[in-house]
Amino acid sequence: MRFRKIHGAGNDFVLLTDSTPDSDKDWSKEAERLCARRTGVGADGLVISSLISISPVVLEVCCFNATSRSGFDRLISMP
């Protein structure tokens, strides 16, 4: 698994790109595992971005909190 660790405004995140958050994987549980400060990478959350379209540029961004089961999914379009 290739990832980047990004940070801003006092928070840090594990970023996965070009990964498809498929329904077979429990991304909330994976976020807990990856974001664990003592046993994982250590972060406040997991962010997964996937390129949906090139023209116009559309990204799907899924965010998962490190400590809860919640997550959200957004489509981001750039002209």
C-alpha positions as a Markdown table, in Angstrom:
| # | Residue | x | y | z |
|---|---|---|---|---|
| 1 | Met | 0.0 | 0.0 | 0.0 |
| 2 | Arg | 1.5 | 3.4 | -1.1 |
| 3 | Phe | 0.4 | 6.4 | 0.9 |
| 4 | Arg | 1.3 | 9.9 | 1.8 |
| 5 | Lys | 1.0 | 11.5 | 5.2 |
| 6 | Ile | -0.3 | 15.1 | 4.9 |
| 7 | His | -0.9 | 17.7 | 7.6 |
| 8 | Gly | -2.5 | 21.1 | 8.0 |
| 9 | Ala | -4.2 | 23.3 | 10.6 |
| 10 | Gly | -2.9 | 21.0 | 13.4 |
| 11 | Asn | -4.3 | 17.8 | 12.0 |
| 12 | Asp | -2.6 | 15.0 | 10.0 |
| 13 | Phe | -4.0 | 12.5 | 7.6 |
| 14 | Val | -3.1 | 9.3 | 5.7 |
| 15 | Leu | -3.8 | 10.0 | 2.0 |
| 16 | Leu | -4.4 | 7.2 | -0.5 |
| 17 | Thr | -4.7 | 8.2 | -4.1 |
| 18 | Asp | -6.1 | 6.2 | -7.1 |
| 19 | Ser | -7.6 | 3.7 | -4.7 |
| 20 | Thr | -11.2 | 2.7 | -5.1 |
| 21 | Pro | -13.0 | 2.5 | -1.8 |
| 22 | Asp | -14.7 | -0.7 | -2.8 |
| 23 | Ser | -17.6 | -2.2 | -0.8 |
| 24 | Asp | -15.6 | -5.3 | 0.1 |
| 25 | Lys | -13.2 | -3.3 | 2.3 |
| 26 | Asp | -14.2 | -1.9 | 5.7 |
| 27 | Trp | -12.5 | 1.5 | 5.2 |
| 28 | Ser | -13.6 | 2.7 | 8.7 |
| 29 | Lys | -11.8 | -0.3 | 10.3 |
| 30 | Glu | -8.8 | 0.3 | 8.0 |
| 31 | Ala | -8.7 | 3.9 | 9.1 |
| 32 | Glu | -8.6 | 2.9 | 12.7 |
| 33 | Arg | -5.7 | 0.5 | 12.0 |
| 34 | Leu | -3.7 | 2.9 | 9.9 |
| 35 | Cys | -4.3 | 5.9 | 12.1 |
| 36 | Ala | -3.3 | 4.3 | 15.4 |
| 37 | Arg | -0.6 | 6.4 | 16.9 |
| 38 | Arg | 1.3 | 3.5 | 18.6 |
| 39 | Thr | 0.8 | 0.7 | 16.1 |
| 40 | Gly | 0.0 | 2.3 | 12.8 |
| 41 | Val | 1.2 | 5.3 | 10.8 |
| 42 | Gly | -0.5 | 7.6 | 13.2 |
| 43 | Ala | -3.0 | 10.2 | 12.0 |
| 44 | Asp | -6.3 | 11.9 | 12.7 |
| 45 | Gly | -8.0 | 10.3 | 9.7 |
| 46 | Leu | -7.8 | 8.6 | 6.4 |
| 47 | Val | -8.5 | 10.3 | 3.1 |
| 48 | Ile | -9.0 | 8.4 | -0.2 |
| 49 | Ser | -9.1 | 10.3 | -3.5 |
| 50 | Ser | -9.9 | 8.8 | -6.9 |
| 51 | Leu | -9.9 | 10.5 | -10.3 |
| 52 | Ile | -13.3 | 10.1 | -11.8 |
| 53 | Ser | -13.0 | 12.3 | -14.9 |
| 54 | Ile | -10.2 | 14.3 | -16.6 |
| 55 | Ser | -12.3 | 16.8 | -18.5 |
| 56 | Pro | -13.7 | 18.4 | -16.4 |
| 57 | Val | -11.5 | 17.2 | -13.6 |
| 58 | Val | -13.7 | 15.4 | -11.0 |
| 59 | Leu | -12.3 | 13.7 | -7.9 |
| 60 | Glu | -14.1 | 11.5 | -5.5 |
| 61 | Val | -12.9 | 12.1 | -2.0 |
| 62 | Cys | -13.8 | 9.8 | 0.9 |
| 63 | Cys | -12.8 | 10.7 | 4.5 |
| 64 | Phe | -12.8 | 8.5 | 7.5 |
| 65 | Asn | -12.2 | 9.5 | 11.1 |
| 66 | Ala | -9.5 | 7.6 | 13.0 |
| 67 | Thr | -11.6 | 7.0 | 16.1 |
| 68 | Ser | -15.1 | 6.4 | 14.9 |
| 69 | Arg | -17.1 | 4.5 | 12.3 |
| 70 | Ser | -18.2 | 7.7 | 10.5 |
| 71 | Gly | -17.0 | 8.7 | 7.1 |
| 72 | Phe | -18.2 | 10.8 | 4.2 |
| 73 | Asp | -17.9 | 10.8 | 0.5 |
| 74 | Arg | -17.7 | 13.9 | -1.8 |
| 75 | Leu | -17.4 | 14.6 | -5.5 |
| 76 | Ile | -15.1 | 17.6 | -6.2 |
| 77 | Ser | -15.2 | 19.2 | -9.7 |
| 78 | Met | -12.5 | 21.6 | -11.0 |
| 79 | Pro | -13.2 | 23.6 | -14.1 |
